[in-house]
Amino acid sequence: MSEDGSRDSKGPDGGIWDVHVESGDDEAARYAAAKVKEIAAESIAERGVFTFAVSGGRTPWIMFRHLADMEMPWESTRIFQVDERVADAQDPARNLRHLIKALDGAPADIVAMPVELIDLSAAAQDYAGKLPGRFDLIHLGLGPDGHTASLVPDDPILDVRNVLVAVTTNTYQGHRRMSLTYPALDSARCILWLVTGAEKNVALTRLLDHDRSIPAGQVAAADNLVICDRDAYSGGVDAS
C-alpha cells in the first residue's frame, strides 16, 4: 500500500518538495528504483546521458537491486559516488563494494571516489574534475543525527563552499569521509531522498520542516523528491 503525497509546496530556497510514503523499506526502494528509471529516460531523451550520484546505506542497495532487474539504459548512465569512507579497497565498510554487489553484474559505468590515494585533498580535487556540470539526479539518505552525504554535524566540511568535493576533518563512525559538498548537491536537477526506519523519524520531520540547524536541512537543490516508509514518516506534511 502506498500513500502518494505529491504536493506543490516550496522550501525556503524556492525548491519544490514532493513526498511519497510507502509501507516499508522494500516498497520504498522499489518505488525509488522506478523513479530513477523514469528520470533516466527523461534525461537521456533531453541530453543523451543520465548522470546519477548515489549515497551509501542499506536501503539504496535494495533500490539498486531492483534497478538491476529493470531495463535500465545502462549504456547511457554514469554513476558517481556522493560519499565514501577513507578505507582500503577491500574494506567491507566501502560503499563502492556494496554498490557493485547490489548491481549484480549490471553494466553500469561507475566513477569511483579515489579514497585510496595518500593525498586526499588532491584526490578530492581530481574527483571534482570528473563531475558533470550539473547532475540529473542525486540520491541522498538521512542519518538520525540529521547528516546527509558525509556532511556530518560539527565537522568543518559543513563550511566548505569553494570546492565540489572535500574530505572530513574528523572521523565519523570510525572513518574519515570524502563527500560532495553543498555546491555540488545544490546543482542537481533533482534530489531523491530515500529515508526508511523509525530511527529517522525525528530527522525526517526536521528535514521536511526545512530545519537548517541539521546538515541535511542546508541542501538547497531546486527539486526534491522524498520517498520514505511509514516508520520514518511522522505525518508532518500533507500526504494523502
GUTI-594731 format. One record per residue (C-alpha): residue in one letter; x, y, z. Coordinates in steps of 0.2 Angstrom, whole numbers, plus 2048, in hexadecimal, padded with zeros to 3 digits. Layout:
% GUTI-594731
+------+-----+-----+-----+
! type !   x !   y !   z !
+------+-----+-----+-----+
!    a !   X !   Y !   Z !
...
+------+-----+-----+-----+
***
This chain:
% GUTI-594731
+------+-----+-----+-----+
! type !   x !   y !   z !
+------+-----+-----+-----+
!    m ! 800 ! 800 ! 800 !
!    s ! 807 ! 811 ! 7FC !
!    e ! 801 ! 823 ! 800 !
!    d ! 806 ! 82E ! 7F2 !
!    g ! 808 ! 83F ! 7FA !
!    s ! 80E ! 84A ! 7EB !
!    r ! 80C ! 85C ! 7F1 !
!    d ! 80F ! 86C ! 7E9 !
!    s ! 819 ! 873 ! 7F8 !
!    k ! 829 ! 87E ! 7F7 !
!    g ! 837 ! 87E ! 803 !
!    p ! 840 ! 88E ! 809 !
!    d ! 84B ! 88E ! 7FA !
!    g ! 83C ! 88C ! 7EE !
!    g ! 83F ! 87A ! 7EA !
!    i ! 830 ! 86E ! 7E8 !
!    w ! 82E ! 860 ! 7F4 !
!    d ! 824 ! 851 ! 7F0 !
!    v ! 821 ! 843 ! 7FD !
!    h ! 81D ! 831 ! 7FA !
!    v ! 81A ! 825 ! 808 !
!    e ! 81B ! 812 ! 807 !
!    s ! 817 ! 804 ! 813 !
!    g ! 828 ! 7FE ! 815 !
!    d ! 83A ! 7FF ! 810 !
!    d ! 839 ! 7F3 ! 801 !
!    e ! 82A ! 7FC ! 7FA !
!    a ! 833 ! 80C ! 7FC !
!    a ! 842 ! 806 ! 7F3 !
!    r ! 838 ! 7FE ! 7E5 !
!    y ! 82F ! 80E ! 7E3 !
!    a ! 83F ! 818 ! 7E3 !
!    a ! 846 ! 80C ! 7D6 !
!    a ! 837 ! 810 ! 7CA !
!    k ! 83A ! 822 ! 7CC !
!    v ! 84C ! 821 ! 7C8 !
!    k ! 848 ! 818 ! 7B8 !
!    e ! 83B ! 825 ! 7B4 !
!    i ! 847 ! 833 ! 7B7 !
!    a ! 855 ! 82A ! 7AD !
!    a ! 84A ! 828 ! 79E !
!    e ! 845 ! 83B ! 79F !
!    s ! 857 ! 840 ! 7A1 !
!    i ! 85E ! 835 ! 793 !
!    a ! 850 ! 83C ! 787 !
!    e ! 855 ! 84E ! 78B !
!    r ! 868 ! 84D ! 78D !
!    g ! 86D ! 83C ! 787 !
!    v ! 874 ! 836 ! 798 !
!    f ! 86E ! 833 ! 7A9 !
!    t ! 879 ! 839 ! 7B7 !
!    f ! 875 ! 832 ! 7C8 !
!    a ! 87E ! 833 ! 7D9 !
!    v ! 87A ! 827 ! 7E7 !
!    s ! 87D ! 827 ! 7F9 !
!    g ! 880 ! 817 ! 804 !
!    g ! 874 ! 80E ! 80F !
!    r ! 86A ! 7FE ! 810 !
!    t ! 85A ! 805 ! 808 !
!    p ! 863 ! 80C ! 7F8 !
!    w ! 86B ! 7FB ! 7F6 !
!    i ! 85A ! 7F3 ! 7F5 !
!    m ! 855 ! 801 ! 7E9 !
!    f ! 864 ! 7FC ! 7DE !
!    r ! 85F ! 7EA ! 7DF !
!    h ! 84E ! 7EE ! 7D8 !
!    l ! 856 ! 7F9 ! 7CA !
!    a ! 861 ! 7EB ! 7C5 !
!    d ! 851 ! 7E1 ! 7C1 !
!    m ! 84A ! 7EF ! 7B7 !
!    e ! 84E ! 7F4 ! 7A5 !
!    m ! 859 ! 802 ! 7AA !
!    p ! 862 ! 80C ! 79C !
!    w ! 873 ! 807 ! 7A3 !
!    e ! 87C ! 80C ! 793 !
!    s ! 878 ! 81E ! 796 !
!    t ! 879 ! 81F ! 7A9 !
!    r ! 887 ! 825 ! 7B3 !
!    i ! 887 ! 821 ! 7C6 !
!    f ! 891 ! 82C ! 7D2 !
!    q ! 894 ! 82A ! 7E4 !
!    v ! 88C ! 837 ! 7F0 !
!    d ! 898 ! 832 ! 7FE !
!    e ! 8A4 ! 824 ! 803 !
!    r ! 8AE ! 81E ! 812 !
!    v ! 8C1 ! 821 ! 812 !
!    a ! 8C5 ! 80E ! 812 !
!    d ! 8CE ! 801 ! 808 !
!    a ! 8C6 ! 7FB ! 7F9 !
!    q ! 8C2 ! 7EA ! 801 !
!    d ! 8BB ! 7F1 ! 811 !
!    p ! 8A9 ! 7EC ! 813 !
!    a ! 8A4 ! 7FD ! 819 !
!    r ! 8A7 ! 804 ! 807 !
!    n ! 897 ! 80A ! 7FF !
!    l ! 89F ! 805 ! 7EE !
!    r ! 89F ! 7F3 ! 7F3 !
!    h ! 88D ! 7F3 ! 7F7 !
!    l ! 888 ! 7FC ! 7E8 !
!    i ! 890 ! 7F0 ! 7DC !
!    k ! 889 ! 7E1 ! 7E5 !
!    a ! 877 ! 7E9 ! 7E5 !
!    l ! 879 ! 7EC ! 7D2 !
!    d ! 87C ! 7D9 ! 7D0 !
!    g ! 885 ! 7DA ! 7BF !
!    a ! 87B ! 7E8 ! 7B8 !
!    p ! 886 ! 7F2 ! 7AB !
!    a ! 887 ! 802 ! 7B5 !
!    d ! 894 ! 80F ! 7B2 !
!    i ! 89A ! 813 ! 7C4 !
!    v ! 8A5 ! 821 ! 7C7 !
!    a ! 8AD ! 81D ! 7D8 !
!    m ! 8B4 ! 829 ! 7E5 !
!    p ! 8C7 ! 827 ! 7E6 !
!    v ! 8C8 ! 825 ! 7F9 !
!    e ! 8D7 ! 819 ! 7F8 !
!    l ! 8E2 ! 827 ! 7F3 !
!    i ! 8EE ! 82E ! 801 !
!    d ! 8EB ! 840 ! 7FC !
!    l ! 8D8 ! 841 ! 800 !
!    s ! 8D7 ! 854 ! 7FC !
!    a ! 8DE ! 851 ! 7EA !
!    a ! 8D3 ! 842 ! 7E8 !
!    a ! 8C4 ! 84C ! 7EC !
!    q ! 8C9 ! 859 ! 7E0 !
!    d ! 8CC ! 84B ! 7D3 !
!    y ! 8BA ! 844 ! 7D6 !
!    a ! 8B3 ! 856 ! 7D5 !
!    g ! 8BA ! 857 ! 7C3 !
!    k ! 8B0 ! 848 ! 7BE !
!    l ! 89F ! 84E ! 7C3 !
!    p ! 892 ! 854 ! 7B7 !
!    g ! 88E ! 866 ! 7B6 !
!    r ! 87D ! 862 ! 7BE !
!    f ! 877 ! 851 ! 7C4 !
!    d ! 866 ! 84B ! 7BD !
!    l ! 863 ! 842 ! 7CE !
!    i ! 86B ! 840 ! 7DF !
!    h ! 866 ! 833 ! 7EB !
!    l ! 868 ! 838 ! 7FD !
!    g ! 864 ! 82F ! 80D !
!    l ! 861 ! 836 ! 81F !
!    g ! 869 ! 832 ! 82F !
!    p ! 860 ! 832 ! 840 !
!    d ! 86C ! 841 ! 844 !
!    g ! 866 ! 84A ! 835 !
!    h ! 876 ! 847 ! 82A !
!    t ! 875 ! 844 ! 818 !
!    a ! 883 ! 83F ! 80C !
!    s ! 892 ! 840 ! 817 !
!    l ! 88D ! 851 ! 81D !
!    v ! 88D ! 84D ! 82F !
!    p ! 889 ! 858 ! 83E !
!    d ! 898 ! 862 ! 845 !
!    d ! 8A4 ! 85F ! 837 !
!    p ! 8AC ! 86D ! 82E !
!    i ! 8A6 ! 865 ! 81D !
!    l ! 896 ! 86D ! 821 !
!    d ! 89E ! 87E ! 81D !
!    v ! 8A6 ! 879 ! 80D !
!    r ! 89E ! 883 ! 7FF !
!    n ! 8AD ! 886 ! 7F3 !
!    v ! 8AF ! 874 ! 7ED !
!    l ! 8A3 ! 866 ! 7E7 !
!    v ! 8AC ! 858 ! 7F0 !
!    a ! 8B4 ! 858 ! 801 !
!    v ! 8BA ! 84D ! 80F !
!    t ! 8B4 ! 84D ! 821 !
!    t ! 8C0 ! 853 ! 82E !
!    n ! 8BA ! 848 ! 83B !
!    t ! 8B6 ! 835 ! 83B !
!    y ! 8A4 ! 830 ! 83B !
!    q ! 89F ! 81F ! 840 !
!    g ! 8B1 ! 81A ! 83F !
!    h ! 8B6 ! 821 ! 82E !
!    r ! 8BA ! 832 ! 826 !
!    r ! 8AF ! 835 ! 817 !
!    m ! 8B0 ! 83C ! 805 !
!    s ! 8A0 ! 845 ! 801 !
!    l ! 897 ! 850 ! 7F4 !
!    t ! 895 ! 861 ! 7FC !
!    y ! 886 ! 86C ! 7FC !
!    p ! 88A ! 875 ! 7EC !
!    a ! 88A ! 864 ! 7E3 !
!    l ! 87A ! 85E ! 7EB !
!    d ! 871 ! 86F ! 7E8 !
!    s ! 875 ! 86E ! 7D5 !
!    a ! 86B ! 85E ! 7D3 !
!    r ! 85C ! 85F ! 7C8 !
!    c ! 853 ! 854 ! 7D5 !
!    i ! 857 ! 84C ! 7E6 !
!    l ! 850 ! 83C ! 7EA !
!    w ! 84F ! 839 ! 7FD !
!    l ! 84D ! 827 ! 802 !
!    v ! 849 ! 826 ! 815 !
!    t ! 843 ! 816 ! 81E !
!    g ! 842 ! 811 ! 830 !
!    a ! 83B ! 817 ! 840 !
!    e ! 84C ! 81E ! 846 !
!    k ! 84B ! 82B ! 838 !
!    n ! 83A ! 831 ! 83D !
!    v ! 840 ! 841 ! 846 !
!    a ! 84D ! 845 ! 839 !
!    l ! 841 ! 843 ! 82B !
!    t ! 834 ! 84F ! 834 !
!    r ! 842 ! 85C ! 836 !
!    l ! 847 ! 85A ! 824 !
!    l ! 835 ! 85C ! 81E !
!    d ! 834 ! 86B ! 829 !
!    h ! 843 ! 872 ! 820 !
!    d ! 84D ! 873 ! 830 !
!    r ! 85E ! 87A ! 82B !
!    s ! 865 ! 876 ! 83C !
!    i ! 868 ! 864 ! 836 !
!    p ! 874 ! 861 ! 827 !
!    a ! 867 ! 859 ! 81C !
!    g ! 85C ! 869 ! 81E !
!    q ! 869 ! 874 ! 816 !
!    v ! 868 ! 86B ! 805 !
!    a ! 860 ! 877 ! 7F9 !
!    a ! 85D ! 86E ! 7E9 !
!    a ! 84F ! 873 ! 7DD !
!    d ! 844 ! 864 ! 7DE !
!    n ! 843 ! 857 ! 7EC !
!    l ! 83A ! 846 ! 7EC !
!    v ! 838 ! 83E ! 7FD !
!    i ! 834 ! 82B ! 7FD !
!    c ! 832 ! 824 ! 80E !
!    d ! 82A ! 816 ! 817 !
!    r ! 81C ! 818 ! 825 !
!    d ! 829 ! 815 ! 833 !
!    a ! 833 ! 824 ! 82E !
!    y ! 825 ! 82F ! 829 !
!    s ! 81D ! 839 ! 837 !
!    g ! 80E ! 840 ! 82E !
!    g ! 815 ! 852 ! 82F !
!    v ! 811 ! 857 ! 81D !
!    d ! 802 ! 854 ! 812 !
!    a ! 802 ! 842 ! 80B !
!    s ! 7F2 ! 83B ! 806 !
+------+-----+-----+-----+
***
